[in-house]
Amino acid sequence: MGKVPSDIDISRASVPKKITEIAEIAGIAPEFLEPYGDVKAKVKLSILDTLKDRPTGKYIDVTAITPTPLGEGKTTTSVGLTQAFGVLDKNVILCIRQPSMGPTFGIKGGAAGGGYSQVIPMEEFNLHLTGDIHAVSISNNLLAAAIDARIKHEEHADDAAWAKTDLPRLNIDPDTITWRRVVDVNDAAVRSIKIGQSDNWQDGPDRDTGFDISVASEIMAILALADSAKDMRERLGRIIVAMNKDGKPVTAEDIGCAGAMMVLMKDAIKPNLMQTIEGQPAFVHAGPFANIAHGNNSIIADKIALKLADYVITESGFGSDIGMEKFFDIKCRISGLVPDCVVLVSTIRALKMHGGGPKVSPGKPLCEAYTSENLELLEKGVCNMQRHIEIAKMFGVPVVVAVNQFKDDTPAEIELVRKAAEAAGAEAAVVSNHWAEGGKGSVDLAKAVIDACEQPNDFKLLYPDDMSIKEKIETICKKVYLADGVTYDELAEKQIASYEAAGLSHLPMCMAKTHLSLSHDPKLKGVPTGFTVPIREVRASAGSGFLYPLLGTMRTMPGLPSRPAFLNIDLDENGEVLGMF
């Protein structure tokens, strides 16, 4: 495993078990396992056929309040809670997403958890794993190349020459192409580029385009939402890449590329099996970026886990207003799975920020307001946590607040948060010290979650399929974000009209917005009101099965900070990865 921070006693850290042993713990027979070395493996989808008659376990989603830019330990809490179920001798499986290498080398660093609550080996978790992100990238870029090649050849062939190809003319309108290239690096310089800059027509069409980060590709969303290889193949074919000159959609199937893309994705569709530091099974599958895509791990991994375990702990990206809302309104809508409990991760640090505390910046020391008791700031900021509780309860699911404990938190601060959470309707609010103590530091949280899973559950979606596109957007903005209203740029108006004409209005909405505020504006902390949400663009992900409105300024390719995380990363003389936590 990778290096643990210096204030952690590495002698306590577990050595990974053989992945065959983890599979046995999970109940996965050897014939369904495809090992990738000793400590990770893929699981064949055929296992679902053998499990179909088993009862379904309890389904627990870990979400969070609106975070600081440092993150509030949602993955660490997910891992620690899983380990705590292990301490209680419960049959449990963790299901989380694979992190993007962009943020791993950028601001956030690794995303395997932390301290004594990690998925291990953490350097493999954070890097290539079994190559799923690479498969998404090459599949995406094959389609991008195929689009430009098709335009080029159609433009330079007369009817007689084109007839010899035995292909229909697609007549793609280059100005309507929405499919961009991807790379799993935070590379702001290629957000907008020009291609085909050559005097030779054979080098391709001259047009404006750009790069997104790989995990924002629609193919990653398809990986997360497909429930079989057949379903994935159909979804890849439905990807809309542009409009033709008659205003009709052009798909990956029309391009003739979907079959080859499926071949590139044939292994990526199988979930990856890893383990927590205390030896509980963990499925790691699909990618993040809930403020761009839906940002959850795969439906396939969840369905397998729910048949193998009594409790399945999964994680939705960022706060309840983003990842959890999408988990419910997109993932659960598609899968038919019903959540039993929401765990809302809160930190006193973030709540102080929402109470008006000083700016929190990655790489800079925390101000004294965050490292010493400040009940006044905290009392002003607990409104953010209370609003997130209200959002989760809006869906009819029991809520347990996990107070992720930091070393400077005081008993009075913890008690203030606990009372505020219970006043807002949480079933319980429990301090969790999993970072420093592993599973045993989260046992009280696990007990509260077990109790909550037995509470009445009136799960409901926020909106029906037959609402119009604008009605769905406005329902989310007003009911979840508490916006006064919504405005639409001219481009968004045109796109919505075209999607309605194409029969896509039944799809759910995947709102692309900042994770740093309950609103669209990252500067608005606490519980903002009196604002209007600007929708500048609405893009179609017809293959994955949603439309995604872009709220305000929202980039699909992050950039590197002035002091990126890769500066700390290296390989020592023993081949161990340094600096990745």
N, C-alpha and C positions, 0 to 999 in steps of 0.2 A: 504494500500500500504506500501512498505518498506520505510525505513528511507531515507530522502533526505540529501545530503551533508550539513554541518553546515552553509555554506555561502549562503544557499538558505532559504528563508522564507517559512517554511512549511505551514503556514496559507494560502498561495496562492495555494497550491497543491490541485487538485480536489479530491474529494471522488468519487470512482468508481460508475458509474450508474449501475443499475440492468442490467444484460446481456439481459434480455427480451426487455429493452428499447433500447439498442444498436442494437439488431436485428431489431427492428421496424424502427430505423433510417436507417439501411442498406437496408430495404425492404425485410427482411426475414420473411416469415409468420411463426406463432407458430408451425405449423405441421412439419416444417423442422428443428426445433431447439431441441437439446438434452442438456439441462442445466446440468452443473457440478457445483452445488452450485449456488451462486448468481451472480458471476462476470466472469464466463467463460462458454463456451458451445461448443458442436460440431454441425456441420451443415450436414444434410443428403444429400447424393449425388443426391437423386431424385429431388432436387431443380433445377438441370440443365435442366431437361425435361420441366419444366414450364417456363424456361427463354430462351429457345433456339431461339425464334423468336425476342428477343430484340436486339437492336443495340449494338455493341461492343464499350466499352469506350476506352479512350486513355491509352496507355501502357507505363509507365515511369520507366526506370531502373536507380537506384542509384548505382554508382560505385565510384572508388577513384583512386588517384595517388598511387605510391608505398609508403606504410606507414612506420612510425617508429614502433618499437616494442610496443608502447603504443596504436596504432590505432589512426585514424584521425577523428573519430566521424561519420562514415558512417551511422550507425543505428540511431544515434541521429539526423542526418540530414534528414534521411528518415521520422522519426516521426515528426520532426519540420516542414518539407515540407507538410506533410499530414495535420497537424494542421493549417498551413497557408492557405491551400485550404479551410479548414473549416471557417477560418476568412473571406475569400472571398465568403463564402456561396456557395461553389461548392460541388457537390455530389462526394465524394472521399472515397476510401477504401485503407488502407495500407495492403500489403501482405509481411510478413517477415518470416524468418526461426525461429525455436525454438533453443535456444543456447544449446550447450553441457554443462553438469555439470562438465566435466573435466576442461576446461578453467575457468569456473565460480569459481571453488575452487583453480585454479592454478594461472597463471600470469594475465590474462585479467580481471578477475572478471566478474560481470554480463554484459549482453548484451541486456538490455531492452531499451537502449537509456540513456539519462542522463539529469540532471537539470530539466527544464520545458518541455522537449521533451522526454517523456517516454511512453512505453506501461505499463499499470497497470492492476492488482497489480503486481509490478515488481518481488516480491519474488516468486510468482507462475509462472510467465513467465520464470524465470531463473531456477526453480527447476523442480518438477515433472509434472507440468501442468496437462494434462489428461492422462499421462502414455504412450505417443507414443514412446518415446525413450526406455522405458522398454519393450514395445512390440517388437520393433526392436531387442533388445538385446536377448530376450528369443527365438524369432524366429530364429535368427542367431545361437544361441548356441544349439538349438534343432537339427538343421541341422549338426552342428559340431559333436555332440554326435552320431547322426545317421550314419555318415560316418565311425567313428571309430568302432561302433558296427557292421556295415555291414562287414568291413574288418575282424574283430575278428571272427564272426560267420562263414563266408565263409571259413576262413583258417582252422577252427577246425571241419568242418563237411564233412564227405565223401559224395559221390554223392547220396547215398540212403537217408541219413539223410537230405541232403539239398533239395532233391526232395519233402520232406514232407512240406517244407515251402511254396511251390507253388510260389517261386520267382526265377527269373533268376540270375545266377552268374554274378556279375558285374566285378569281377577280377580287382579291383582298384589297381593301382600302388601307393603304399604309398608315394614314392618319388616325385610324381607329385601333391600331394594334395596342393591346394592353399587356401582352406577355413580355416580361423582361427577363434578362439573364440574372443568375444568382451566384454568390460566392459566400462561404461561411467565414468571412473575415469582416470586421468593422472597417470598411473602406469607403469613407465619405467622398473620396475623389471621383468615384465612378457612379455616384447617384444619378447623374445625368451625363450622357455621352452621345457622341455622333458616331455612327458606323458607316461603312462603305465609302470612306474618304479615299477614293482612288480614281484614276483616269480609266481604269479597266473595268468594264461592266461586269466581268466575271467575278469581281470581288464582292459583289452583292449590292443591294439597294442602299442609297444614301438617305439616312433618316435619323431622327432623334430617338434615343431610347435611354436605358440605364440599367443599373444593377440593384437588386434587393439582396438582403441577407438570406441565405439558403433556407433557414427555418421559417421564413415568411412566405416561401413558395406555396402555391395552392397544392402542390403534390405532397408537401408535408401535412397539410390539413387533411388531404385524402387518406394518407397513411393512418392518421389518427382516427378518422371517422368511418373507414371501410370496415365491414364485418366479415369479409371473406375475400379470397383472391378474385372470385367472379365479380363481386361488388366493386373491388378496386379497379378491375379492368373496365367496367362500365363507367365508373366515375372519371377515370382518365380520359375516356373517349368523349365525355360530356364537357370537358374544359373548353370554355369559350376564349379564343385568343384575339379575335378581331371581328369586324363586320365586313361584309362584302360591299361592292359599290351599289348594291340595291338595298343596303341597310339590314341585311339578314346576318345572323350569327355564323361565324366560322369556328369550327371546333377542332380539337386534336384528332378526332376521328376523321373529319374531312381532310385534314392534312395527311392522314395515313400513318401517323406517328404513334398512336396509342398502344398498339401491340408491342412495338419495340420498347416503349417506356415501361410497359408491364414486365417485360423480360428483365429490364434493369432493376425493377422493384421486387422481383420474385422472392428474394431472400429478406429484403428489408421489412416485408409485411409480417415476418415472424417475430414475436416479442423476444427481447433479450432478458435472460435470467442472470441476476447478480445477487448480492447479499448485503445485509447491514453489518456493521462492525460487531454485532452480537449474534450474527448467524441466522437472522430471519430472512426468508426469501424475498427478493425484490425484483419485480418486472420493471425494466427501463425501456420505454418505447415511445417513439414520436417526439416532436420537438416543442419548444417554448414559444414565446412572443405573443402573450395573450392581449397585448395592446395593439397587435396587428392582426393576428389570426385568433383562433379560439384557445390556443395555448394549453391544451390538456394532453395527457398521455392517451394511448389508443383505446378504443372501444374493445378491440380484440383482447388486449392484455387484461382489461377489467373483467371481461366475460369469462376468461379462463380462470382468473384469480377467484372470482365469486363462486365458481363451482368447486374450487380446491380448498378454500378457506372459509372459516366462520366469520372472519372480519377482514375487510379489504379497505386499506387506507390509501386514498389517492389525493392528489393535490391539484388545484386549479390555479392558474397564474395570477399574480398580483392580488388585488383586493376583491371583495364580494361584488363590487360594481363592475368589475371587468371579467376576470376569469371565472368566478363562481356563476355570475349571470349567464355567461356563455356555456359553462358546464351544464347548467340546467336547461336553458332555452335552445341550445344547439345539440350538445352531446346526448343529454338524456332524452330529448325529443327524437333523435335519430335512433338511439340504442333501445329505447323503451325501458331502460333501467331506472329504478327509483331510489334516490338517496335516503338514508336513514338518519343521518346526523351531519351537521356542519360544525367544524372546529375553526373558530375564528382566532387567529394568532394576533396578539396585541403586544406592544412593548411600551413601557413607560417613556422611553426615549421618544418614540414617534408621537405619543399623545402630548408630550410637552411641546413638541414642534407645532402640533395643531393648535395648541393653546397660545401660540405667539412666540415660541422660543426662537433663538437665533438660527440662522441658516445652517443646515447640516450638509457638508461637502465631503465626498470621497477623498481619502488621502490626507485630510486635515484633522487635527485634534478636535475632539468635541469640546464645546464651551462648557463652563462650569455649571450652567443651568441643567445640563444633562448628566453631570457626574456627582451632583449633590442634591439633597432633598429640596424640592420646590413644589409644594402642594398647590400653590396658586396657579402656576402654569398648567399643572396636570389637571386641575379641576376645570379649567377653561377648555382643555383639549379632549376630555373624555367624550365630548359630543360626537367626535368622529367615530369612535368605537361603537357608541350607541346607535348611530345611524347605520353602521354596517350590520349590527344585530337586527335592526328593523328590516333591512333589505333581505337578509336571509329568512327572517320570519315571514316576509311577504310571500315566499314560496311554500310556506307551510311545513318547514323542516325544523326540528329541534336544534338549538344552538348551544355549544359549549365554548366559552372563551378560555383560550390558553394564554396566560401571561408568561411570555418567554422571558425568563429572569436573567437580568444582567447583574454584574457584581456590585454596581452602585445603587441598585434599587433598594429602597428602605421599606420596612414593614408598614409604615403609615401610607406610603405611596401605593403599595400593593393592596392594602385594605380599601383605599379610595377607589381604585380601579374595580375591585371585586364588587363593591356595593353599587357602583354605577352600572356595571354589566348586568347584575341581577335586576336592578330597577328598570332596565331597558327590555327585560324579558328573556334573558339568557337562562337556560336551565341550570347552569353553574358557571363559575369563573374560578379557575384553578391555576396556581403558580406551577410552572414546569421548569426544572433545572436540568434538562436532558443534555445540554451542551457540556456541562461539567461532570455530570454523574451518569450519563447514558440512560438506559431504560429505567433504572431504579429511581432516577430523578423525575420521571414522568408517570409513575404508577398512579398517583392520585388523579391525574388527568385521564388516564386510561379508564379508571373506574367510573369517572363522571361520564365519559363517552359511552361506556357499556350501558349505564343507566339511561342515558338519553336515547340510545338506539331502541329502547323498549317503550319510549313515550309515544303517544298517538302521533301519527304522521299524516298530514293532509297535503301532500306534495301536489303542486299545481304549476303549470307553466304561466309565464307572464302574459302571453298573448296567443291567440289561435292562428293557425295557418292561413285562414281566409281573410285576415286583416289586410288592408292595402300596405304597400311598402312604406308610405309616409306615416300611416297610423302606427305601424310597428316601431319605426324610428322614434316617433313622438311619445309613444307609450314608455319606451326605455328612458328617454331623456327626462320626461316629467316624473315618472314613478320611481326610477332608480336614482337619477342624478339630482332630482328636484329642480330642474330647469323651468323657467317661466314659459319658454317656447323654443321653436326651432326655425332657423332660416336656411335656405338652399341657394347655393350659387347656381349660375346659369348652367354650368356643366352638369351639376348634380341633377337639375331638373330634366335635362335632356336624357341623361343616363336612366333615370327612373322611368321616364316615358318609354324608352327603348326596351327596358326589362319587362315592363308590363305588357308591351306588344309581343314580346318573345315568350310570354307565359311563365315568367319567373317570379311573379309577385307572391306566390305561396311560400317562398323560401324564408327561413329565419334571418335575422339581422346579426351581423358580427361587427360590433362597433369598434372602430379603430380610434382609440383615444389615449391620452396620457394616463399613466398609472399613479401620478404624483398628486392627484386631486380627485375629489368626487365629481368635479366638473370637467370641462374640456381644457381648462386653463391651469397649468401646473402651479401657478403662483397662488391660486385660491385654496387655502388650507381650511381645516376644520370641517364645517358643513356649509358650503356656500349656498346662497340663495340669490334670487333677483338677476340671474344671468340667462342669456339666450345662447343656445348651442348652434354654431355655424356648421353646416354640412357642405363641404367644398367639393366633394366627389363621392360617388357611390360605385364601387367596382363589383363585378360579378365573379363569384367562385362557384359556377354552376356544377362543376365536377364534385367539389367537396360538399356542395348543397347549401350555400348561404350567399347573401349579398353583404358586402362590407362597406359601410359609410365611413368616410374619413372626416373626423371632427377637428376643425381648426387645422393647425400645423401638426402634421403627423408623418414622420419619416419611416419608410420601410427599409432603410439602410442606416444603421447607427454609425457613429464615428468614434475614433479613438480619443481618449482624454490626453491632457498634456503629460500626465504620468501614468501610462497604461500598465496593466498588471503583468504584461509579458516581461517587463524590466526585472521582475523578481524570479523569473522562471529559468531553470537551467537543469542540467544533468550532472550528478556528481560522479566521482571516480568509480563508484560501485553500481552505477546505472540507475540510481534512484532519482526520481523527479523532485526538484527543490522548488519551493516558493509557490506551490499551487494549493491554496486553501479557499 
